[in-house]
Amino acid sequence: MERWSLKDKKALVTGGSKGIGKAVVSEFLALGAEVVFTARNEELVVDVLNQFKQEGYPVHGLTADVTNIDHRGRIIQWVDRQWGKLDILVNNAGINIRKPSNEYLLQEYQQVLETDLIAPFELSRELFELMKKGENPAVVNVSSVAGVLDAKTGAPYGMAKSGLIQMTRTFACEWAESGIRVNAVSPWFTQTPATERLLSNGDKLQQIISRTPTGRVARDEEIATAIAFMTMDEASFITGQNLVVDGGATSCIL
């Protein structure tokens, strides 16, 4: 089992205080990594940090908004000072505003694009030199099935997630010579705080389940295990790929 581990890896997870991000932090720690996670809500950062520290894990938390250039600077400075390198980057932080395309205000869809696409692009580039110093470094961008097809989640979200998949391919090709692998993981609807309101709508939930061969939505830890695998040394020949974790939804016409 030593092969299937992240022992001694140094990992950064954005949006790590809840949902898929928190599940990724938990999975990485259980697999032996040292993790720093970010989130915008300071109270949540402290709460999650205390939870993991009580279990004796090597975990750190930073209150930061990845769309803010100064906040990203603090993240990079922390990684440089504490570790001097970075083995794993998970671009997970994201938001969504669901409404018909003609009803979006400019600042609303700009906010979605800034958080879900531009921030991962900038943070990845800003951490490039530290990742080159990492051990078999890997980037995982958390995209979505909405980046592959219309999942009725709103155009800006789909636009951003589709762009993230293409960014993944381009970075993988450009950064291979530096030894950095770059992949994406695209979940289908997953039970998280961000989807709680949506999935509490019985009609909507039934629509989703009816399109999913496995007959349910995903658990956040199921997405986290896929992300963890993509960062492992055992996945060393996988780069430029988008792993869809969807219970078969995109493979079947139901």
Buried (B, 14 or more C-beta within 10 A) or exposed (E): EEEEBBEEBBBBBBBBBBBBBBBBBBBBBBBBBBBBBBBBEEEBBEEBBEBBEEEEBBBBBBBBBBBEEEBBEBBBEBBBEEBEBBBBBBBBBBBBBEBEEEEBEEEBBEBBBBBBBBBBBBBBEBBBEBBBBBBBBBBBBBBBBBBBEEBEBBBBBBBBBBBBBBBBBEBBEEBEEEBBBBBBBBBBBBBBEBBEEBBEEEEBBEEBBEBBEEEEBBBBBBBBBBBBBBBBBEBEEBBBBBBBBBBBBBEEEE
